[in-house]
Amino acid sequence: MGQGREPRRVQAYDGELGAAVARAQEGDEAAFAVAYRIVQPGLLGYLRGIVGDDAEDVASDAWLEIARDLGRFKGDGAGFRGWTATIARHRALDHLRRLKVRPRSSALEQDVLELPGQYSTHEQALEALSTERALELVRTLPRDQAEAVLLRVVVGLDGPAAARVLGKRPGAVRTAAHRGLKRLAERLGGPGVTNEDPRTLGESK
């Protein structure tokens, strides 16, 4: 993925999302449903990478808070995705604290994600992360790498937005995402990501 190119399948709906959010803030329930349909798949994928099978429950809690505080949100479609990801992350961390569970920070598990063909490019490796098995694989990364990859690839946030969600500097998030994708690419059997510069993650600086 070249500089400034974010996951297209997510970003393509930002204009529609921003319009839907604006209407929802005026009380349009149908517009809120549109915003939900656009945001929920990426949000759920992100939460699955953090809390696993409890993602649906955590997402429900997050959406209750999103609906309650919708009037306080200010921004466009991309901003709304970042805002909802922040809320979802807080709910996920609360959930983990309640369960006294810590995300694993071990090396990648030995089982290999079986995918057809060789992944020779960065973009192909990113596309592979849409599968359930791939999300399980992401969960085995160190937490900082896993969250950076999930926010950048699954939720579709740009570098600065992902950094705001995590409360870190963009450079640190860029590095974590690059390292995580490198490890995943090695496990997926493709050399393409290992030679990529961190800036290819869409970070502008």
N, C-alpha and C positions, 0 to 999 in steps of 0.2 A: 504494500500500500504506500503510495507516494505521499510526500509531505502535503498536508492539508486535505487529504482524502480520507474521510471518515466512512464507517460502514454504511454503504449506500442503502441497504435494505431498511435500515433504521432511520437514517437521516432524511430519506425521501418524503417522510410524512410530517416533518417538522412544521411546515406551513399550515397544513391541515390541523395539526395538533394545537398550534398556537391559537388558531381561530376557534377551535372547539373549546379550549380552556377559557377564552374570553367570553364566549356565550354561556358556558357553564357558570362562570362567576356572576352572570346576570340572572341565574336561576333556571337555565335551560337544562333539564335532566337528560334529554336525548343527547345533548352536546357532551355532557359529562360521560355518558356511555361511550361516545366516540373516542374521547380522550383515554378512557379506560382500555378500550380495545387496542389502541395504538401502543400504549405504554406497558400494559400488563405482560405480554410475552417476554420482553427483555428484562423486566423487573423480576419476574418469576424465575427466569434463568439465573439471574444474579443471586437471588436468594437460595436457589437450589445449590449453588456453589458454596454457600456459607452454612446453611442449616440443613441441607439434604432433604429428607422426606417431609420435614416440617415446613417447607417453603410455602405451601398453600395457606396454612394457618397464619404464618407471619405476614404474608402478603395481605390477607384479609384485615389483620390488625393495622397494617400500614395504610390501606385504602380508607379505613374508617377515619384515621387521622388526616389523611389527605383531603377527604370530603369535608371534614370539620373545619380545617384551616384553609380551605381553598381561597376564601376571600382575601387572605393575607398574602397570597402569592403575587409577585410582580415579575413579569418577564415574558419571553417568547416560548415557542415549542421546545427548543433545545434546553432552555432554562428550566422548563417544567420537568423534563426528564431528569435533570440534575437534582432538582428539588425533591422529586419523588424518590430518587435513589438514596438521597440523604435520609429521608424519613424511614425508608425500608431498612437501611443499614442500622439505624438506631434501634428499630424494633427487633432486628436479627440479633444484635449484640445483647439486648435485654433478654431475649429468649435464651441465648447461650449462657448468660449469667444465671438465669433461673435454673437451667439444667446442670449448671456447673460443668459445662463442656467447653473445651478449648479447641478451636480448629487445629487440625493436625499440621505440623510444620516439618514433617519428615520428607525425605527424598521421594521422587516419583515411585509409585508402586511398580512391581515387576510385570504385572499383566499389561499387555500391549493392546491398545485400541486398534481393532481390526477394521481397516478402511481400504476400499479398492484403489489400486494404482499408487503411484509414487507422488508425494507432495513436493514439488520442486520450487514452488513460489510461496512467498509470504501470504498472499491473499488466499491461496488454497488451504494453507494451514489454518487460517482464521475461520474459513468456512467450515472446517471440520469441527470447530468448537460448538456448532449448533446441535450436536447430537447429545443424547442423554449420557452415553458412556464417556464422552469427552468432558462433560461437566463433572462427572465423578473423578476423572483424571485431574482436572483443574483443582479439585478440592485437596488433592495430595500435595500441591505446591505449598511452599511457605506462605503464610497468610498474606503478607504484603504483596507478593507476586500474584497470588490467586485473585485478590480483590482488584488489583490493577488491571489484570487481564479481563476479568468479568465486566468491569465498568467500561473499559475501552471497547471490547469486542461484542459483548452480549447486550449491554445497555446502550452502547453506541455513543458514549460521551467523548468529547475531545479531551486532550490532555489537561488543560486548565480546569475544566469542569470536574473531571475525575479527581484532580488534586483537591478541589474544594470539598468534595464529598468525603474524602479521606482525611482532610485536615493536614495535608502535606504539600510540599513544594512540587510544582510541575515536573522539575527535573528528576526528583526522587521517584515520582510515579512513572515517568517515562522509563527510567532505568529498571524499576521493578517489573513493569509490563514486558520490557524487552527480554529480561532474564527469564521470566516465566514462559514467554512464547518460545524462547530458545530451547528450554528444557522440554516443552511439549513437542516441538518440531523434531527433536532428537528421538523422542519416544515414538512419534508418528512415522519416523523413518525418512523424513525429508531434510535435505541439507540446506534448503533455501533460506530458512529463517536464521540459521546460525551465522550467516555471513551478512545479515542486514544491519545497517546502522540504526541505533535507537530512534533517530529522527523519522524513520519510516513509519512509526506508529501514529503519525498524524500530528505530532507536536510541532507547533509553529516555532518555538524557541526552546 
